[in-house]
Amino acid sequence: MQKDDERLVHSRGEEFLQVFKKGAEFTQELLRENERLRFRVLELEKSQVSGEPAPAAELKKLNERIADLEQEKQEILDRIKHVEEENQDFAARYLEIEDENNNLANLYIASYQLHSTLDFKEVLQIITEIIINLIGAEEFAIMLLDEKSDELQAVATEGIERSEIPSFRLGKGIIGTVAQSGENHFASDFDSYERDFSAPMVCIPLKIKEHVIGVLAIYKLLMQKKEFAAVDYELFTLLAGHAATAIFSSRLYSDSERKLSTIQGFIDLLTK
């Protein structure tokens, strides 16, 4: 769909250039013809003043021709103006498509990075970098749900100490409710928001299908970030699914590696 839009923009751009070129050539031709006719009328008027017989019929015909050419010139100019306006619209659309391409590239990079490692700490670091660089958050916490205690605890933070973030019970408060319901939370007014660890400005559930394994809680955006763009919400959707999968997979891998190491050590002990 996007490629079709790009081809349409390119095609209309070429069309505009051809119309503009033909219009410019035709306008130049009209101007030359107009000048020639005006010169001819002037000659006739001079001959009339000098007493020579005035070719009234020819003079009238020339004046009508001049009027027709003036009208055609005005139509061409109106057409050029219209095409220029269309060109501005296409230029704006081209910029929108370029932004969409950049956004898609960012989403692809983020998705690729999330699944590039099975190291739990590296996964958390990648998620942190995505939130900082692509979403533009300055203070936030990544919390995971302990299914034995039904508590959410911070495993990574940025801009705040992890020890500052309290644990939250599943189903209690905004964070607990987001973890239980799987629904995103956005503060109603970002401008007047004041940091509250129990009530983040944005809280996104990290879930595999409908199973929530944690949440992302954002408390402050970077200074230059005034509001979320459409791509930010797509990134939230990506993080909700892909980040959860990456975290879950890396934890399973770390657990299996640890168990394998333990079993290997036990076997080595028995075979000595």
N, C-alpha and C positions, 0 to 999 in steps of 0.2 A: 504494500500500500504506500509506504514511504517512498520506495523507488519510483512508483508511478507518479507520485507528487513531484519528485525531483525531475523526472522526464518531462512532466507537464510544464514545470517552471522553466526548464531549459528550452522547450519547444516554444513557449510563449515569449521567452526572451528573444529567441531567434526571429520569431514573427515580428516582435516589436522593432527589432533592428532593421528588418527588411522594410516594414511600413515606414519607419522613420526615414530611412535612406531614400525610398521612393518619394516620400512626401517632401523631403528637402530638395530633391532634384526637380520635382514638379513645381515646387514653390519658386525655385530659381528660374525655371522656364517661364512661369507666369509673370514673374517680375520683369524678365527681359521683354516678353510680349507686351506687357503693360507699358513699359517704357517706350517701346517702338510705336505703339498706338498713340500714346500721348504726344510723342514727337510728331507723328503724322497729323494729329488734330491741330497741334500748334502751327504746323505748316499751312494747313488749310485755313486756320483763322487768320494767319498773316496774309495769305493770298486774298482773303475776303476783305481785309482792311485796305489792302493795296488796290482795291477796285476790280480785281479779277473775279470772274463769275464763280460763286460758291457752289460747290457740288453738295447741295443740301442732303440729297439722298445718301451719298457716301459718308457725309459727316454724321448723319443720324445712325447709319449702320455701324460706324466705328464707335460711336458713343455707346450703342447697345452692346457691342462686343466688349468694350471696356467694362461695362456694368456686369456682364456675364462673368468675365474673368475675375473681377473683384469678388463676386459672389463665390466662385470656385475657390479663390484663394482663401476666403474666410472659412469655407467648409474644410479645406485642407488643414488650416490652422486649428480649427476646432477638433478635427480628427487627431491631429498630433497631440493636442492637449489631453484628449481623452486617453490616447495610448500611453502618454506619460503618466497619467494617473494610474492606469492599469499596471504600468511598470513598477510604480512605487508599491502597489499592493503586492505584486509578485516578489519584489525585493524584500518586503516585510515577511512574506510567507517563506522565502528562502532562508532568512535568518531564523525563523521558527524551526524549520526543518534542520538547520545546522545545530541549533540548540538541542533538538530531539536526538540527533546523532550523537552529540557529546554526552547527553544523558544516558543513552543506550550503551555507549562505550564505558561510561563509569559503572553502570549496572553490571556489565559483562566482567569488567575488571574485579569488581567487588565479589561477584559470584565465584570467579575463578580463584581469587585469593582465599576465599573462605574454605575451599575444598582442596587447597594445595598442600595441606599438612595434616598429620594426625597427632601432632604434639599439642596437648591441652593448653599450655601457656602461650604457644604461638598462635593458636586459634583465638584466644582472648585478646592477644596483642593486635591481630588483624582486625577483629571486630572493633577494638578501640580506635584503630587508625581510620577505619571506614566511618565511624561515628564522628570523629574529629574532622577529617578531610572532606568527606562527601556530604555529611549532614550539617556540620558546623556547630557541634555542641562543645561547650567548654567544661561543664561540670556534669558528670553522669556516673551511674553505677550499673554494673551488670550483676544481677542477682539470680541465683539458682535455687530451685525448690528442693528441700530435703524431704523426700516423701515419707520418711519414718517419723519425723517430728512435725510435718506440715508447716515448716517455716522457710521463709525466703531469706537467704543470706548473701551478702555481697561477696563476689569472688574477684572482681576487678573494678577499679574506680579511676576516674580522671578528674583532676582539679580539686578533689577532696580526699581526705584520708579514709581508707576502707574502714578503720575503726570507728569513724564518725557515723557510719550507716548502721542503724539498728536492724535487728531482724524483724520480720513481719509475718504474722500468722496468716495462713491461707484463708481467704474469705473476709479478712478484716481490713478495714481502711481501703484507700484507693489502690494501693499496690496489691494487697491481698485479694481484692475484688477482681482486679485485672487478671491476676494469676488464676483465679477460679473460673472467671467467665470467658477468658480468652479474647476479650474485647479491648481495643485500644482506648487510651484515655488522653485527652488533650485539654489543657486548662482553657477556660473560656476567654481569658484576656492575658496574653503574654506580656503586654506592656506593664501591667500593674502586678505581675506575679512576683512574689517574694519567696525565696528558697525555703522550702519546708520538706524535710526528708521523708515525711509520711505522705506528702501530697505533691509529687513531682509535676512539672509543667507538661511533661509527656511521659506516658508509661506504655510500653509496647510489650505484649506477651511474646515469649520465645516458645514456639510450639511446633511439634511434629504432628502433622494433621491436626487433630483436636486435642492432643495431649500436651499440656503446658509444662515445660521443664524450668522456666524462669521468666524473668522480665528484664527489660531495659528501662531504667528510670533516668530521665534527663531533667536537670535542675537549672541549667543556665546555658544560653547560646553564646557563640562568639559575638564580639561587639559589632562586627559588620553584618551579622545575620539578624535581620529584623523580623523575618517571617519565613514560613516554609513554602517551598515551591512544589509544583506537581511531582517533580522527580524525587523530592524528599519522602513523600508518601509512598512512592514506589520502592524507595530504599527501605522504608519501615517494613513494607510487606516482604521484601527480600530478606531483611534481617529476621523477621518473625519466623520465617521458614528455614532459610539456608543456614543462618547462624545457629539456630537450635539444632539442626542436623549435624553441623560441624562440631558443635560442643558435645553433643551426645556421642558422636562417633569417636571423637578424640578421648573422651572419658572411658568409653568401652575399651579402646585400644590401650590406654594407659593401665587400666585395671587388668587386662589380659596380659600385658607385658609384665606387670608386677607379679601376677600369679605364676606366670611361666618362669620368672626368675626364682620365685620361692620354690616351685616344684623342682627346678633344675638344681638348686642348692641342696634340696632334700635328697635328690637322687645321688648327687655327688657325695653327700655325707654317707649314704648307705653303701656305695660302691668302693669307698676307700678301704 
